[in-house]
Amino acid sequence: MKNVKVHAILGPQKSNQADFVIDLGNKVRVPIISPATSPAFSCKESEYFIRAAVSSSFQTKAIAALFKAYNWREVVIIYEDTDAGNGFVPYFIDAMRTINTFVTSRKVISTSLNGDQILQELEQLKNISTRVFVVHMGQLIGSHFFSKAKEAGMMSKGYAWITTDLLTSLSSIDNSAFESMQGVVGLKPHIQMTSELKNFTTKWLKKFQQENPDLNITKPNAFVLWAYDSTKALAMGIDKVVKAPPQFSNNSEVLTDLDAIGTSDTGPSLIKYLRNLTFMGLSGNFSIVEGELQSPPFEIVNIVGKLENVIGYWSEKNGLSLKLEQNDGSVYSTSKDNLGSVIWPGETTDVTKGWEIPARSDQKLKIVVPAKGGFRQFVYVENDHTTATVNPTGFCIDVFKEVMNSMPYAVPYEFYSYDTPIYDDIVKQVEHQQYDAAVGDVTILEERSDFVDFTLPYTESGLAFVVPTRADENKNAWIVFKPLTPDLWLTIAAFFVLTAFVVWVLEHRVNKEFRGPLPDQAGVVISFAFSTLVFAHKEKVKNNLTRIVVIVWIFVVLVLTSSYQASLTSFLTVQKLQPTVTTINDLLRNGECIGYQAGSYVSGFLKKMDFECTRDYTTLEEYDEALSKGTKNGGVAAIADELPYIRLFLGNYKDKYTIIDPIYHTAGFGFVFQKGSPLVSDVSRAVLKVTEGKQMINITRKWFGDQTDSMKKNEVDGGSDSLGLEDFKGLFLLTGITFALALLVYFVIFFYENREIVSSNDRFLQKLSKLAKVFDQEKDNPSVAHTPTREANEGDVATGGTQMADIWQSPSVSFSHPIDEDVPTPERGSPVHNAV
């Protein structure tokens, strides 16, 4: 575009290359005609982009029709890690959502993966229940992927593979790839064979095979024909609207090489012709509307042997059809009766269900439930001796039943009770395959996960210590200082001093209230600043800058005092109880006994923390009794347990107990399955569905009531946090800026008034000394200097030097020389000052 000058650009083919060229074309107004299929590129947003191939997002509707025809409710999307692959996925997920099909997994395959790495990815997919896969890959990675899928045993009965046109349209797949893709169903654009296309195909194959003898091509695919037709469209456009060689205009100052290109003179007229164009080409009806090539119907092909058998068609108006109908008024169909017979992987005509129960499908799952004496709200086992069945109840059981009801397929199961309260023993029963799974209040632990698999947790996580509370008898001693943190107190004090200094600087020369001996001045300014705390300052300020400073500071004081009063009120009225022990280190240092739930992992946790005295309990009532006694009376000083139990305990005993920091992280409760069980992923997804829905709220309310506030530590220990510097950082920043600006304006005026001293040839220290003397002098007040005295009004005193002499006359003062501007002003309180 810069050196050769062009009317338009054909290509590039790859989406990641087209992304850059499209932006360049928009800038210089050169049409870019590219077969990039990534739907991430918008012809509406990129005015000079013409998509000369069908967007890959269009075929998602055809795939959705296939899924609806075969009633598949789950799918795994496998795509290459390119712009074309990544851009396809969002549109595919949206299309699946419209037919209520769940995308259980997304597997991205890098083009740099070797065979062993692809096998590892396939093994992960093999262990999930979904058996329908949609593959969106190009030729090289796609053919390699299917050869590995066959090696992994996934091209067998029970599987279904759907390929997009990115792979199906290519005709250069070798024989080994065809052998690996037996039973695959794919989509490809339908190209009607005409005499013109037949003649072109003969010439094109001869030329192509001469130039590419190593490639086995049987016929040009849709992308080849679209490229040919797009070239023809460009030629038509140039003949129609271009009357001169390419020229570029540059009206702006050249800053970069890109700016030096300028803008095409012919681009606007050429793109206007190309964006809406229709003609009959080799590919059929080649129609571009608003820059997008309109999609032809899709062929649905089934790879059998070395052939691609056409089993039907899909069009946007008619849906699925056995033959390509031209009747636009027909009803949109998603019936599999409108498709031909399919030979699926494994050489079977039986349509896969789309999923497979990974566990033993011929038996019910054996679910073990812990039989425990206490905490029946979580799990409780009742044995029905008449029917010899186990009927567990509780929060954990209800969650499990709801999860099973949310599974995409039916999983039969049966409960069994286990009498030991030791949860590690229950986990070992599952590990040794005595049971398929364990359901109950089993905590997810790292050491347990080495032997079994856990689902995602369905409860909150964390382990906490509970201690008794007591009245805070000593709280009134220094509580008046508690509403504010120490750093905030220091900041407030510093700003009081800063305010005093700023006011003194601004008022010192013009206000007699701020003059006099240095101790008096210091007392006045400090008392002025601190008196603003109660808005009782009596000194009147005269400088406008001072008034601004005082207004801002009074506003800050108002906010601080209001916040302090509110926080102090909260401390005095809410803070009634304090924990008997504030830290876990205190428990360790005092050698206190700690209680825990019998059979839980907390026993080992306490031993790791070096607690020598531990005692186990089974009910909430035993917790309460042990805490009431204390360590010295055979009880405990604290209870260590997980948050679900702590929530229940605090909900029953309200303000009698509280938790202390820290809360140790745990993973929460989860369902236990045998190591490697394919059910884990499906159950985990169902757990997410239940925990994020209203079912979980109803189950929690059923077993625990409305105890959502029982874990709020603030209700026990007061809940009033001291206000800190962070809470008022913006306020102090605004005040500091105001003070700085006021001082800046004041000194700019001061230096301007004394510019003779500043511009003199004196040394710096001499200038500084003179400026300090001027600053210490009281500034003349014109209104006082020109006010007539009583003597002048009576006509007894003449003007000029005689008048000044009479005014300064005093029995106790005499002058040895005339008064002029070099004579210093009499100090306040002196006889001369009094006489004046």
Residue pairs with C-beta under 8 A, 6 or more apart in sequence:
1 9
1 24
1 28
1 30
1 248
1 261
1 264
2 257
2 260
2 261
5 245
5 246
5 247
5 248
6 30
6 246
7 30
7 31
7 238
7 242
7 246
7 264
7 266
7 267
7 270
8 30
8 31
8 32
8 33
8 234
8 237
8 238
8 267
8 270
8 274
9 21
9 25
9 30
9 31
9 32
9 33
10 33
10 34
10 52
10 227
10 230
10 231
10 234
11 18
11 21
11 33
11 34
11 35
12 18
12 21
12 34
12 36
13 34
13 35
13 36
14 36
14 82
14 83
14 84
15 36
15 37
15 38
15 40
15 41
15 82
15 83
15 84
15 87
16 82
16 83
18 32
18 34
18 36
18 38
18 41
19 40
19 41
19 83
21 32
21 34
22 32
22 34
22 41
22 46
22 48
22 49
23 46
24 30
24 32
24 258
25 31
25 32
25 46
25 48
25 49
26 46
26 47
26 48
26 49
27 258
28 248
28 261
28 262
28 263
28 264
28 267
29 48
29 263
29 264
29 267
29 268
29 271
30 48
30 264
30 267
31 48
31 49
31 50
31 234
31 267
31 270
31 271
31 274
32 48
32 49
32 50
33 50
33 52
33 230
33 233
33 234
33 274
34 49
34 50
34 51
34 52
35 51
35 52
35 53
35 223
35 226
35 227
35 230
36 51
36 53
36 84
37 51
37 53
37 54
37 55
37 56
37 84
37 166
38 55
38 56
38 83
38 84
38 87
38 88
39 55
39 56
39 57
39 87
39 88
39 91
40 83
40 86
40 87
41 49
41 51
41 87
43 49
43 50
43 51
43 275
43 290
43 291
43 292
44 290
44 291
46 291
47 271
47 291
48 267
48 271
49 291
50 230
50 271
50 274
50 275
50 288
50 291
51 291
51 292
51 293
52 226
52 227
52 229
52 230
52 233
52 293
53 222
53 223
53 226
53 293
54 165
54 189
54 222
54 293
54 294
54 295
54 296
55 292
55 295
56 84
56 87
56 88
56 91
56 136
56 164
56 165
56 166
57 87
57 88
57 91
58 295
59 164
59 165
59 187
59 295
59 298
60 88
60 91
60 92
60 94
60 95
61 95
61 314
61 316
62 187
62 298
62 300
62 314
63 92
63 95
63 134
63 162
63 164
63 187
64 95
64 96
64 98
64 99
64 101
65 314
65 319
65 320
65 334
66 162
66 185
66 300
66 314
66 320
67 75
67 96
67 99
67 101
67 132
68 99
68 334
69 320
69 334
69 335
69 336
69 338
69 339
70 160
70 336
70 351
70 354
71 354
72 101
72 132
72 160
72 354
73 100
73 101
73 102
73 354
73 355
73 408
74 101
74 102
74 103
74 104
74 129
74 130
74 132
74 354
74 355
74 408
75 96
75 101
75 102
75 103
75 104
75 130
75 132
75 133
75 134
75 354
76 103
76 104
76 105
76 106
76 107
76 125
76 128
76 130
76 132
76 133
76 134
77 89
77 92
77 93
77 103
77 105
77 106
77 107
77 133
77 134
77 136
78 107
78 108
78 109
78 125
78 133
78 134
78 135
78 136
78 137
78 145
79 85
79 86
79 88
79 89
79 106
79 107
79 108
79 109
79 135
79 136
79 137
80 108
80 109
80 110
80 111
80 136
80 137
80 138
80 141
80 142
81 108
81 109
81 110
81 111
82 111
82 138
84 136
84 138
84 166
85 108
85 136
85 137
86 108
88 136
88 164
89 106
89 136
92 103
92 134
92 136
93 103
96 102
96 103
102 408
104 128
104 129
104 130
104 681
104 682
104 685
105 125
105 128
105 130
107 121
107 124
107 125
109 118
109 121
109 137
109 141
109 145
111 140
111 141
113 121
115 144
115 148
118 144
118 145
118 148
119 148
119 151
119 152
122 148
122 149
122 152
122 154
123 152
125 133
125 154
126 152
126 153
126 154
127 358
127 676
127 678
127 681
128 358
128 678
128 681
128 682
129 355
129 356
129 357
129 358
129 408
129 409
129 678
129 679
129 681
129 682
130 354
130 355
131 158
131 159
131 160
131 352
131 353
131 354
131 355
131 356
132 159
132 160
132 162
132 352
132 354
133 159
133 160
133 161
133 162
134 162
134 163
134 164
135 142
135 145
135 146
135 161
135 162
135 163
135 164
135 167
136 163
136 164
136 166
136 167
137 145
137 163
137 166
137 167
138 166
138 167
138 170
139 167
139 170
139 172
139 173
142 163
142 166
142 167
142 177
143 167
143 173
143 174
143 176
143 177
143 180
143 181
146 155
146 161
146 177
146 180
146 181
146 184
147 176
147 177
147 180
149 155
149 161
149 180
150 179
150 180
154 345
155 161
155 180
155 181
155 182
155 183
155 345
155 346
156 345
156 346
157 344
157 345
157 346
157 348
157 350
157 352
158 346
158 352
158 356
159 344
159 345
159 346
159 352
160 185
160 344
160 345
160 351
160 352
160 354
161 181
161 183
161 184
161 185
161 345
162 184
162 185
162 186
162 187
163 181
163 184
163 185
163 186
163 187
164 186
164 187
165 186
165 187
165 188
165 189
165 222
165 298
167 186
168 186
168 187
168 188
168 301
168 308
169 188
169 189
169 221
169 222
169 223
170 221
171 217
171 218
171 219
171 220
171 221
172 215
172 216
172 217
173 181
174 216
175 306
178 303
178 305
178 306
181 303
182 303
182 304
182 305
182 343
182 345
182 347
183 302
183 303
183 304
183 342
183 343
183 344
183 345
183 346
183 347
184 302
184 303
184 345
185 300
185 301
185 302
185 303
185 311
185 342
186 300
186 301
186 302
186 303
186 308
187 298
187 299
187 300
187 301
187 314
188 221
188 222
188 298
188 299
188 301
189 222
189 283
189 295
189 296
189 297
189 298
189 299
190 296
190 297
190 298
190 299
190 313
190 324
191 197
191 222
191 225
191 283
191 284
191 296
192 284
194 282
196 282
197 225
197 282
200 220
200 228
200 282
201 219
201 220
204 220
204 224
205 217
205 219
205 220
208 215
208 217
208 220
209 215
209 217
222 283
225 281
225 282
225 283
226 283
226 286
226 293
228 281
228 282
228 283
229 281
229 282
229 283
229 286
230 286
232 279
232 281
233 274
233 277
233 279
233 281
233 286
233 288
234 274
236 277
236 279
237 270
237 273
237 274
237 277
238 270
240 273
241 266
241 269
241 270
241 272
241 273
242 266
242 269
242 270
244 265
244 266
246 264
246 265
246 266
247 264
247 265
247 266
248 261
248 262
248 263
248 264
248 265
249 262
249 263
249 265
250 259
250 260
250 261
250 262
250 263
251 262
252 259
253 259
254 260
274 288
274 291
275 288
275 290
275 291
276 288
276 289
276 290
277 286
277 287
277 288
278 285
278 286
278 287
278 288
279 286
280 286
283 296
284 296
285 294
285 296
286 293
287 293
287 294
288 294
295 316
297 313
297 314
297 315
297 324
298 313
298 314
298 315
299 310
299 313
300 310
300 311
300 312
300 313
300 314
300 320
300 339
301 308
301 309
301 310
301 311
302 308
302 309
302 311
302 340
302 342
302 343
303 309
304 343
309 340
310 340
311 339
311 340
311 341
311 342
312 320
312 321
312 322
312 338
312 339
312 340
313 320
313 321
313 322
313 323
313 324
314 320
314 321
315 321
315 324
315 325
317 328
317 330
317 332
318 325
318 327
318 328
318 330
318 331
318 332
318 333
319 331
319 332
319 333
319 334
319 338
320 333
320 334
320 335
320 336
320 338
320 339
321 330
321 333
321 338
322 338
322 339
322 340
336 351
341 349
342 349
342 351
343 349
344 350
344 351
344 352
355 408
355 409
357 409
357 411
357 679
358 677
358 678
358 679
358 682
359 365
359 411
359 436
359 677
359 678
359 679
360 436
363 412
364 412
364 413
364 414
365 411
365 412
365 413
365 414
365 436
365 437
366 413
366 414
366 416
366 434
366 435
366 436
366 437
367 400
367 413
367 414
367 415
367 416
367 435
367 436
367 437
367 438
367 439
368 415
368 416
368 417
368 418
368 426
368 429
368 430
368 434
368 435
368 437
368 438
368 439
369 379
369 381
369 390
369 392
369 397
369 415
369 416
369 417
369 418
369 438
369 439
369 440
370 379
370 381
370 417
370 418
370 420
370 421
370 423
370 426
370 438
370 440
370 441
370 442
370 599
371 381
371 417
371 418
371 419
371 421
372 379
372 380
372 421
372 599
372 618
373 421
373 618
373 619
374 597
374 617
374 618
374 619
374 620
374 622
375 441
375 597
375 618
375 619
375 620
375 645
375 648
376 393
376 394
377 394
377 395
377 648
377 703
377 704
378 394
378 395
378 396
378 440
378 441
378 644
378 645
378 703
379 392
379 393
379 394
379 395
379 396
379 397
379 439
379 440
379 441
380 392
380 393
380 394
381 390
381 391
381 392
381 417
382 390
382 391
382 392
382 393
383 389
383 390
383 391
383 417
384 390
384 391
389 415
390 415
390 416
390 417
391 415
392 415
392 417
392 439
394 703
395 699
395 700
395 702
395 703
395 704
396 439
396 440
396 441
396 669
397 439
397 440
398 699
398 702
398 703
399 458
399 687
399 690
399 696
399 699
400 439
400 671
402 690
402 695
402 699
403 458
403 671
403 683
403 686
403 687
403 689
403 690
404 411
404 413
404 686
406 686
406 689
406 690
407 682
407 683
407 686
408 682
411 679
413 436
413 437
415 439
416 435
418 425
418 426
418 429
420 426
420 599
421 598
421 599
421 618
422 599
423 442
423 443
423 599
423 600
423 601
424 448
424 601
426 438
426 440
426 442
426 672
427 438
427 442
427 448
427 451
427 452
427 672
428 451
429 435
429 438
430 436
430 437
430 438
430 452
430 672
430 673
430 674
431 451
431 452
431 674
431 675
433 674
436 673
436 674
436 677
437 671
437 672
437 673
437 674
437 677
437 679
438 452
438 671
438 672
439 671
439 672
440 669
441 644
441 669
442 669
442 670
442 671
442 672
443 600
443 601
443 642
443 666
443 667
443 668
443 669
443 670
444 454
444 457
444 666
444 667
444 668
444 669
444 670
445 601
445 666
445 667
448 454
448 672
451 675
452 672
452 673
452 674
452 675
453 672
453 673
453 674
453 675
453 676
453 677
453 680
454 667
454 670
454 671
454 672
454 673
454 680
455 670
455 671
455 673
455 680
455 683
455 684
455 687
456 670
456 684
456 687
456 688
457 667
457 668
457 669
457 670
457 687
458 668
458 669
458 670
458 671
458 687
458 690
458 691
458 696
459 643
459 644
459 668
459 669
460 643
460 644
460 668
461 643
461 665
461 666
461 667
461 668
462 642
462 643
462 663
462 664
462 665
462 666
463 602
463 605
463 640
463 641
463 642
463 643
463 663
463 664
463 665
463 666
464 640
464 641
464 642
464 643
464 646
464 659
464 660
464 663
464 664
465 584
465 587
465 594
465 638
465 639
465 640
465 659
465 660
466 623
466 627
466 638
466 639
466 640
466 641
466 646
466 649
466 650
466 657
466 658
466 659
466 660
467 579
467 580
467 581
467 627
467 637
467 638
467 657
467 658
467 659
467 660
468 579
468 580
468 627
468 628
468 656
468 657
469 577
469 578
469 579
469 580
469 655
469 656
469 657
469 658
469 716
469 717
470 577
470 578
470 579
470 580
471 576
471 577
471 578
472 575
472 576
472 577
472 578
475 571
475 575
475 578
479 568
479 571
479 572
480 568
481 489
482 568
482 571
482 722
483 563
483 564
483 567
483 568
483 570
483 571
483 720
483 722
483 723
484 492
484 564
484 567
484 722
484 723
484 724
485 722
485 723
485 724
485 725
487 724
487 725
488 723
488 724
488 725
488 727
488 728
491 725
491 728
491 732
492 560
495 553
495 556
495 732
495 735
496 529
496 530
496 533
497 526
497 529
498 739
499 529
499 532
499 549
499 553
499 739
500 525
500 526
500 528
500 529
500 530
501 525
502 549
502 739
502 742
502 743
503 514
503 525
503 528
503 529
503 541
503 546
503 549
503 550
504 514
504 521
504 525
505 743
505 746
506 541
506 543
506 545
506 546
506 549
506 742
506 743
506 746
507 513
507 514
507 541
507 542
507 543
507 546
508 514
508 515
508 521
508 775
508 776
509 775
509 777
509 778
509 779
510 542
510 543
510 778
510 779
510 781
511 539
511 540
511 541
511 542
511 543
512 778
512 828
513 524
513 539
513 540
514 521
514 524
514 525
514 539
515 521
515 778
515 828
516 524
516 828
516 829
524 539
527 537
528 537
528 539
529 553
531 537
531 538
532 550
532 553
532 554
532 557
533 557
533 561
535 554
535 557
541 547
541 550
543 746
545 742
545 745
545 746
546 742
548 738
548 742
549 738
549 739
549 742
552 734
552 735
552 738
553 735
556 731
556 732
556 735
559 728
559 731
560 728
563 723
563 727
563 728
564 723
567 720
567 722
567 723
570 718
570 719
570 720
571 718
571 720
574 718
574 719
574 720
575 717
575 718
575 719
575 720
576 718
577 655
577 658
577 716
577 717
577 718
578 717
578 718
579 658
579 660
579 716
579 717
580 637
581 587
581 592
581 637
581 638
581 660
582 660
583 660
583 661
584 609
584 660
584 662
586 592
587 594
587 611
587 637
587 638
588 609
588 610
588 611
590 637
591 612
591 613
591 631
592 613
592 631
592 636
592 637
592 638
593 613
593 614
593 615
593 631
593 635
593 636
593 637
594 606
594 611
594 613
594 614
594 615
594 636
594 637
594 638
594 639
594 640
595 614
595 615
595 616
595 617
595 623
595 626
595 627
595 635
595 636
595 638
595 639
595 640
596 602
596 603
596 606
596 614
596 615
596 616
596 617
596 639
596 640
596 641
597 616
597 617
597 618
597 641
597 645
598 616
598 617
598 618
599 616
600 641
600 642
602 640
602 641
602 642
603 614
603 616
605 640
605 664
606 614
606 640
607 614
613 631
615 626
615 636
617 623
617 626
617 639
620 648
620 649
620 652
623 639
623 649
624 653
624 656
625 635
626 635
626 636
626 639
627 635
627 636
627 637
627 638
627 639
627 657
628 635
629 635
629 636
630 636
630 637
631 637
638 660
639 649
641 649
642 666
642 668
643 663
643 711
644 669
646 659
646 711
647 704
647 707
647 710
647 711
648 704
648 707
648 710
649 657
650 657
650 658
650 659
650 707
650 710
650 711
651 704
651 705
651 707
651 710
654 710
655 715
655 716
657 716
658 713
658 716
658 717
659 711
659 713
671 683
671 687
673 679
673 680
673 683
690 696
709 715
712 719
713 719
714 720
725 732
750 771
750 775
751 758
751 771
754 770
754 771
754 774
757 767
757 770
757 771
757 774
758 767
758 771
760 767
762 770
777 824
777 825
778 825
789 797
789 807
791 797
791 806
791 807
792 803
797 803
797 806
797 807
801 818
804 819
805 815
807 836
808 815
808 819
808 832
808 835
808 836
809 835
810 831
810 832
810 835
812 831
813 831
813 832
813 835
826 832
826 833
826 836
827 833
